[in-house]
Amino acid sequence: MSEPNQQSAAGCSHCRDLPPLPFAFTMAFQPIVDIEARQVFAYEALVRGVNGEGAFDILKQVNDDNRYQFDQSCRVKAIELAARLEVSTKLSINFLPNAVYEPKSCIRATLDAAEKYQFPPEQIIFEVNESEPVGEPGHLGRIFQEYHNQGFTTAIDDFGAGHAGLNLLADFQPGIIKLDMALIRRIDTNKIRQSIVQGLLATTNELGITVVAEGVETAGELHTLRAMGIRLIQGFLLARPAIERLPEVDYSSLEG
């Protein structure tokens, strides 16, 4: 597997003379579905091993020496595969904030990959896990601001699972938040989870932030979330991730 060209981000020492990664990886794609329009809103690119290994097996090999190279390679691989699969929706790419040394320079490889594979940059969503620790206060905000300036959509993944919670949302407002599956699990029978999610929806509606419910596995969860006004759903109920292909969405759970 070829490695992306990092030479274009001139001036950043982390972009030059990078050794090859000591492991190979590819991407699986899982749709985020607009259940009202019955169409795919976006595909999330999820790292996988070339022999089908899960994300954990790959991520445990990432360390301080290869974190930047891995983050950049993931972006390029996701765009390359999405272009090959002719993805016409949004493409959601996870990124590691501690691998972004200077946002304006570090985005260069992404823009180069989009141009090389003729993938529209405006279709790209960059999402970060809320529990991902960020050393310098304000660093994530600067990244999001630069991505916004470049025309990308930004998202916070697993919202509600990390330590920052609403403090993170108070500092900067992404285009999308993805509610953590722990909030979604059995929400149809849990009034407390329903109340928490309803409170988050009131806040995000006021701020103009789009909400995705992830980890939806049962029809009960889906119908409860739908009744609460959430229309973007991701989870095994609708489609499981598929390695290097776009899985079909099962809309049968929307009936009734």
Order of alpha helices (4+ residues) and beta strands (2+ residues): beta-beta-alpha-alpha-beta-alpha-alpha-beta-alpha-beta-alpha-beta-alpha-alpha-beta-alpha-beta-beta
